C-alpha cells in the first residue's frame, strides 16, 4: 500500500488529478449501487447524508482551498494580498449562479413544477432534471480537486510541494467520502419514484462523470497559468460554498430532520478538517 501511494506521489500532477477525479467518481458509483440492496430511501438518513456532504464541502473550501489561496497571495508581499482570494471566491459563486440559471434542473425535495433554469425544462423528465441538479453540484468538486493538484506543479522544486500534495490527496478523499451518500441521495429517490434499479443506478453513477473531467481541466488551467493560482483556489471554494448554501443545507433541513442534519454537517466538517490538517 505504501509503495502504491509513493508511486502516486511521483506521478505528473495532471495524472494525479485524473486519478483523484476517477476515485471520487467511483465513490459516487458505489453510493449509487445502494439502490440494488434497499427498496426505499429513509428520509432521515437522506437528510443526514446531505448534511454530512455539506460539512465536508465547507471544511474543504477553507482548509484545502481558501487558506492555500491566501498563502500563495502572501508570497507577493503585497498589502493587498487578500484581494485575489476575495475576487476568486466571488467569481466562483457567480459562476455557479450562472450555471444554475442556465441549466434546467430540479432539487431533490421539490416537485417538477418547481424546476429551475432556462427552458426547455418542461420537456425534460424529472429524472433528468434531478440528474442535472446533482451534476451541477459536482462541477466545483472536480475543479477543486484539479486546482489542488495543479497547485503542486507550481511548487515543482520547492520542498513544500510534498505537504501540498498530501493536502490535495486529503481533499480528494474528503470529496470521495461525501460522494458515497451523494450517489445514493440521487439513485434512491429515483427508485422511490418508480424507476427501475438499473435506471436509478445509472443516473446516480453518471451524475459525477464531470468530476474527473473537471479535475483534469482545473489542473491544466492552473499549470498553464500559474499566476492565477490564488484566484483558481478561491474560485473553486466560492463555487462549492454556493452549492452548499443554495442546495445542500436547505434540502437537508426541509423535511423536519433539522437536528440530525445539523449534527451530520458538524460530523462531516470535523472529519474533513482533521483529514486535511493531518495530511496537509
C-alpha positions as CSV (number, residue, x, y, z in Angstrom):
1,X,0.0,0.0,0.0
2,X,2.9,2.4,0.9
3,X,4.5,1.6,-2.5
4,X,1.4,2.4,-4.4
5,X,0.9,5.6,-2.5
6,X,4.6,6.6,-3.1
7,X,4.2,5.8,-6.8
8,X,1.1,8.0,-6.9
9,X,3.0,10.9,-5.4
10,X,5.7,10.6,-8.2
11,X,3.1,11.0,-11.0
12,X,2.6,14.1,-13.0
13,X,0.1,16.4,-11.2
14,X,-2.4,16.3,-14.1
15,X,-2.4,12.5,-14.0
16,X,-2.8,12.6,-10.2
17,X,-5.8,14.9,-10.7
18,X,-7.3,12.5,-13.2
19,X,-6.8,9.5,-10.8
20,X,-8.3,11.5,-7.9
21,X,-11.3,12.5,-10.0
22,X,-11.8,8.9,-11.0
23,X,-11.6,7.9,-7.4
24,X,-14.4,10.4,-6.4
25,X,-16.5,9.2,-9.4
26,X,-16.1,5.6,-8.2
27,X,-17.3,6.6,-4.8
28,X,-20.4,8.1,-6.4
29,X,-20.9,4.8,-8.3
30,X,-20.5,2.9,-5.1
31,X,-23.1,5.0,-3.3
32,X,-25.5,4.7,-6.2
33,X,-25.2,0.9,-6.1
34,X,-27.1,1.0,-2.7
35,X,-30.2,1.1,-4.8
36,X,-29.7,-2.6,-5.6
37,X,-29.8,-3.5,-1.9
38,X,-32.5,-1.3,-0.4
39,X,-36.1,-0.8,-1.6
40,X,-36.7,2.8,-0.5
41,X,-34.8,5.7,1.0
42,X,-35.1,6.7,4.6
43,X,-35.7,10.4,4.7
44,X,-33.8,10.9,8.0
45,X,-30.9,9.0,6.5
46,X,-31.0,11.1,3.3
47,X,-31.1,14.3,5.2
48,X,-28.2,13.3,7.4
49,X,-26.3,12.3,4.2
50,X,-26.9,15.8,2.7
51,X,-25.8,17.4,6.0
52,X,-22.6,15.4,6.1
53,X,-21.8,16.3,2.5
54,X,-22.3,20.0,3.3
55,X,-20.0,19.8,6.3
56,X,-17.2,18.1,4.2
57,X,-17.5,20.8,1.5
58,X,-17.4,23.7,3.9
59,X,-14.3,22.4,5.6
60,X,-12.6,21.6,2.3
61,X,-13.5,25.1,1.0
62,X,-11.5,26.7,3.8
63,X,-8.6,24.3,4.6
64,X,-7.9,22.9,1.2
65,X,-8.7,26.0,-1.0
66,X,-9.1,29.4,0.8
67,X,-6.2,29.0,3.2
68,X,-3.7,28.0,0.5
69,X,-5.1,30.8,-1.7
70,X,-4.2,33.3,1.0
71,X,-0.8,31.7,1.5
72,X,0.1,31.9,-2.2
73,X,-1.0,35.5,-2.4
74,X,1.1,36.5,0.6
75,X,4.2,35.4,-1.4
76,X,3.8,38.6,-3.4
77,X,4.4,40.6,-0.2
78,X,1.6,43.0,-1.1
79,X,-0.7,44.7,1.4
80,X,-3.5,43.7,-0.9
81,X,-2.6,40.0,-0.8
82,X,-6.2,39.1,0.2
83,X,-7.7,40.7,-3.0
84,X,-7.1,37.7,-5.3
85,X,-8.7,35.4,-2.8
86,X,-11.7,37.7,-2.5
87,X,-12.1,38.1,-6.3
88,X,-11.8,34.4,-7.0
89,X,-14.2,33.5,-4.3
90,X,-16.9,35.8,-5.5
91,X,-16.4,34.9,-9.2
92,X,-16.7,31.2,-8.2
93,X,-20.1,31.9,-6.6
94,X,-21.3,34.0,-9.6
95,X,-20.1,31.2,-12.0
96,X,-22.3,28.6,-10.2
97,X,-25.2,31.1,-10.1
98,X,-24.8,31.4,-13.9
99,X,-24.8,27.6,-14.4
100,X,-27.7,27.3,-12.0
101,X,-29.6,29.9,-14.1
102,X,-28.9,28.4,-17.5
103,X,-29.1,24.6,-16.9
104,X,-32.6,23.1,-16.3
105,X,-32.5,21.2,-13.0
106,X,-34.7,20.1,-10.1
107,X,-33.7,19.9,-6.4
108,X,-34.4,16.6,-4.7
109,X,-37.1,17.9,-2.4
110,X,-39.0,19.8,-5.0
111,X,-41.9,18.8,-7.3
112,X,-41.3,19.0,-11.0
113,X,-43.4,22.2,-11.2
114,X,-40.6,24.0,-9.3
115,X,-37.8,23.1,-11.7
116,X,-35.3,25.8,-12.2
117,X,-33.1,27.0,-15.0
118,X,-33.9,28.1,-18.5
119,X,-36.3,26.4,-20.9
120,X,-36.8,23.8,-22.2
121,X,-37.0,22.3,-18.7
122,X,-40.7,21.2,-19.2
123,X,-39.5,18.9,-22.0
124,X,-37.2,17.1,-19.6
125,X,-38.2,14.2,-17.3
126,X,-38.0,14.6,-13.6
127,X,-35.2,12.0,-13.6
128,X,-33.1,14.1,-16.0
129,X,-33.8,17.3,-14.0
130,X,-32.6,15.6,-10.8
131,X,-29.6,14.3,-12.6
132,X,-28.7,17.7,-13.9
133,X,-29.0,19.2,-10.4
134,X,-26.5,16.8,-8.9
135,X,-24.2,17.2,-11.9
136,X,-24.1,20.9,-11.3
137,X,-23.2,20.2,-7.7
138,X,-20.3,18.0,-8.9
139,X,-18.7,20.6,-11.2
140,X,-17.0,22.6,-8.5
141,X,-15.8,19.4,-6.7
142,X,-13.9,18.3,-9.8
143,X,-12.5,21.7,-10.4
144,X,-11.4,21.9,-6.8
145,X,-9.5,18.6,-7.0
146,X,-7.8,19.6,-10.2
147,X,-6.8,23.0,-8.9
148,X,-5.4,21.5,-5.7
149,X,-3.2,19.0,-7.6
150,X,-2.3,21.7,-10.2
151,X,-1.0,23.8,-7.3
152,X,1.6,21.2,-6.6
153,X,3.1,21.7,-10.1
154,X,3.7,25.4,-9.3
155,X,6.0,24.4,-6.5
156,X,7.8,21.9,-8.7
157,X,11.2,22.1,-7.0
158,X,10.0,23.6,-3.7
159,X,10.3,21.4,-0.6
160,X,6.8,22.4,0.4
161,X,5.3,20.6,-2.5
162,X,5.1,17.3,-0.6
163,X,2.7,18.5,2.1
164,X,0.7,20.3,-0.5
165,X,0.3,17.1,-2.4
166,X,-0.9,15.4,0.8
167,X,-3.4,18.2,1.3
168,X,-4.7,17.6,-2.3
169,X,-4.9,13.9,-1.5
170,X,-6.9,14.7,1.6
171,X,-9.3,16.9,-0.4
172,X,-9.9,14.0,-2.8
173,X,-10.5,11.6,0.0
174,X,-12.9,14.0,1.6
175,X,-14.8,14.5,-1.7
176,X,-14.9,10.8,-2.2
177,X,-16.4,10.2,1.3
178,X,-19.2,12.7,0.7
179,X,-19.8,11.3,-2.8
180,X,-20.9,7.9,-1.4
181,X,-24.0,9.3,0.3
182,X,-24.5,11.7,-2.6
183,X,-24.7,8.9,-5.1
184,X,-27.4,7.2,-3.1
185,X,-29.2,10.5,-2.5
186,X,-30.0,10.5,-6.2
187,X,-30.5,6.9,-7.0
188,X,-32.7,6.0,-4.1
189,X,-35.3,8.8,-4.6
190,X,-35.4,7.8,-8.3
191,X,-36.1,4.3,-7.3
192,X,-38.8,5.5,-4.9
193,X,-40.4,7.4,-7.9
194,X,-40.9,4.1,-9.6
195,X,-37.9,3.8,-11.9
196,X,-36.0,0.5,-12.3
197,X,-33.0,-0.1,-10.1
198,X,-30.7,-0.1,-13.2
199,X,-32.0,3.3,-14.4
200,X,-31.8,4.8,-10.9
201,X,-28.2,3.5,-10.6
202,X,-27.2,4.8,-14.0
203,X,-28.5,8.3,-13.3
204,X,-26.8,8.3,-9.9
205,X,-23.5,6.9,-11.1
206,X,-23.1,9.2,-14.1
207,X,-24.0,12.4,-12.2
208,X,-20.4,12.5,-11.1
209,X,-18.7,11.9,-14.5
210,X,-17.9,15.6,-14.6
211,X,-15.5,15.2,-11.7
212,X,-12.6,13.5,-13.5
213,X,-13.2,15.8,-16.4
214,X,-13.3,18.9,-14.2
215,X,-10.2,17.7,-12.3
216,X,-8.1,17.5,-15.5
217,X,-9.3,20.9,-16.7
218,X,-8.6,22.5,-13.4
219,X,-5.1,21.1,-13.1
220,X,-4.2,22.0,-16.7
221,X,-5.6,25.5,-16.3
222,X,-3.6,26.2,-13.2
223,X,-0.3,24.7,-14.5
224,X,-0.6,26.7,-17.8
225,X,-1.2,30.0,-15.9
226,X,0.5,29.7,-12.6
227,X,-0.2,33.4,-11.7
228,X,-3.9,32.7,-11.4
229,X,-3.4,30.0,-8.7
230,X,-4.8,32.1,-5.8
231,X,-7.8,33.1,-7.9
232,X,-8.4,29.5,-9.0
233,X,-8.2,28.1,-5.5
234,X,-10.7,30.7,-4.2
235,X,-12.9,30.2,-7.3
236,X,-13.3,26.6,-6.5
237,X,-14.1,27.4,-2.9
238,X,-16.7,30.0,-3.9
239,X,-18.4,27.6,-6.2
240,X,-18.5,24.9,-3.5
241,X,-19.9,27.3,-0.9
242,X,-22.6,28.3,-3.4
243,X,-23.7,24.7,-3.8
244,X,-23.7,24.1,0.0
245,X,-25.8,27.2,0.8
246,X,-28.1,27.1,-2.2
247,X,-28.8,23.3,-2.3
248,X,-27.4,21.0,0.4
249,X,-28.3,22.8,3.6
250,X,-31.8,23.8,2.6
251,X,-32.6,20.3,1.3
252,X,-31.2,18.7,4.5
253,X,-33.3,21.0,6.6
254,X,-36.6,20.8,4.7
255,X,-38.1,17.6,6.0
256,X,-38.2,18.1,9.7
257,X,-34.9,16.3,10.5
258,X,-33.1,19.5,11.3
259,X,-31.2,18.2,14.4
260,X,-29.8,15.1,12.8
261,X,-28.9,17.0,9.6
262,X,-27.1,19.7,11.6
263,X,-25.2,17.2,13.6
264,X,-24.2,15.3,10.4
265,X,-23.0,18.6,9.0
266,X,-20.8,19.0,12.0
267,X,-19.5,15.5,11.7
268,X,-18.7,15.9,8.1
269,X,-16.9,19.3,8.8
270,X,-14.9,17.7,11.7
271,X,-13.9,14.7,9.6
272,X,-12.7,16.8,6.7
273,X,-11.0,19.3,9.0
274,X,-9.0,16.5,10.7
275,X,-8.2,14.8,7.4
276,X,-6.9,18.0,5.8
277,X,-4.9,19.2,8.8
278,X,-3.4,15.7,9.4
279,X,-2.4,15.3,5.8
280,X,-1.6,18.9,5.0
